[in-house]
Amino acid sequence: MKIGIDASRYKSDQATGVEWYSWHIINALLKELKGSEDKVTLYSRNSIDRDDVKVKVLEAKRLWTLRALSKEMDKNPPDLLFVPSHTLPLKLPKRSVIMIHDVAFKYLRKSYSFSQYQYLNWSTKYAVKHATKILVPSIATKEDLVNLFNCPVRKIEVIYH
């Protein structure tokens, strides 16, 4: 199986929670997949210094996921794409798995600019509609997706950090 992983948040000079999660989950997945017949490609904005996996650098100054990763998915889709953050590309392979950490923007609206709020709201709606599977780190996030975004329960899997 060809597995693609969005590693755009794998390496960051100023890592937040999502960047740390991405770093740890990608390393754990690569360790788990080592020796398997699966072929893994990490898609990133920047080079990643790893010799045990294929790294494909995709360039885009802004909206990397929507532009660069979407273009790559259209041209060379893997069998499965894993996105450890909140935004899916517009073009998707047959199967996609995304981690939605929370929907804090819905509860803390004043903490987000108008454009940030609109983007987060749109990208969450898009993920709920198009992702094959949605991973969440808590029952609260699962309930938020069901209640605020009408996400089908069958799509959601709670996997604690």
BELSULRA-V668953 format. One record per backbone hydrogen bond with DSSP energy under -0.5 kcal/mol. NH is the residue of the N-H (numbers start at 1). CO is the residue of the C=O. E is the energy in kcal/mol with one decimal. If there is no record, write none. Layout:
BEGIN
nh | co | e
NH | CO | E
NH | CO | E
END
This chain:
BEGIN
nh | co | e
3 | 1 | -0.6
3 | 39 | -3.0
4 | 80 | -3.2
5 | 41 | -2.5
6 | 82 | -2.6
7 | 5 | -0.9
7 | 43 | -3.1
10 | 7 | -1.7
15 | 12 | -0.5
20 | 16 | -2.3
21 | 17 | -2.7
22 | 18 | -2.7
23 | 19 | -2.5
24 | 20 | -2.5
25 | 21 | -3.2
26 | 22 | -2.5
27 | 23 | -2.0
28 | 24 | -2.3
29 | 25 | -2.6
30 | 26 | -2.6
31 | 27 | -2.1
32 | 28 | -2.4
33 | 29 | -2.3
34 | 30 | -0.9
36 | 33 | -2.4
39 | 1 | -2.5
40 | 38 | -0.6
41 | 3 | -2.4
42 | 54 | -2.9
43 | 5 | -2.9
43 | 41 | -0.5
44 | 42 | -0.5
44 | 56 | -2.3
50 | 48 | -1.8
54 | 40 | -1.2
56 | 42 | -3.3
57 | 55 | -0.6
58 | 44 | -3.1
58 | 56 | -0.5
67 | 63 | -2.4
68 | 64 | -0.8
69 | 64 | -2.1
70 | 65 | -1.2
71 | 67 | -2.0
72 | 68 | -2.1
73 | 69 | -2.4
74 | 70 | -1.8
75 | 71 | -2.1
76 | 72 | -3.3
79 | 2 | -1.9
80 | 2 | -1.6
81 | 95 | -1.8
82 | 4 | -2.7
83 | 97 | -3.0
84 | 6 | -0.6
84 | 82 | -0.5
88 | 86 | -0.5
95 | 79 | -0.7
97 | 81 | -3.0
98 | 133 | -2.0
99 | 83 | -2.2
99 | 85 | -0.7
100 | 98 | -0.6
100 | 135 | -2.8
101 | 99 | -0.6
106 | 103 | -2.1
107 | 103 | -0.6
107 | 104 | -1.2
108 | 104 | -2.6
111 | 108 | -2.3
112 | 109 | -1.6
117 | 113 | -2.7
118 | 114 | -2.5
119 | 115 | -2.4
120 | 116 | -2.7
121 | 117 | -2.6
122 | 118 | -2.7
123 | 119 | -3.1
124 | 120 | -2.0
125 | 121 | -2.2
126 | 122 | -2.7
127 | 123 | -2.2
128 | 124 | -2.6
129 | 125 | -2.0
130 | 126 | -2.7
131 | 127 | -2.6
132 | 96 | -1.5
133 | 96 | -1.9
134 | 155 | -3.2
135 | 98 | -3.5
135 | 133 | -0.5
136 | 157 | -2.2
142 | 138 | -1.8
143 | 139 | -2.8
144 | 140 | -2.3
145 | 141 | -2.4
146 | 142 | -2.1
147 | 143 | -3.1
148 | 144 | -3.1
149 | 144 | -0.6
149 | 145 | -1.1
150 | 146 | -0.9
151 | 145 | -2.0
155 | 152 | -1.7
156 | 153 | -1.5
157 | 134 | -2.6
159 | 136 | -2.9
159 | 157 | -0.6
END
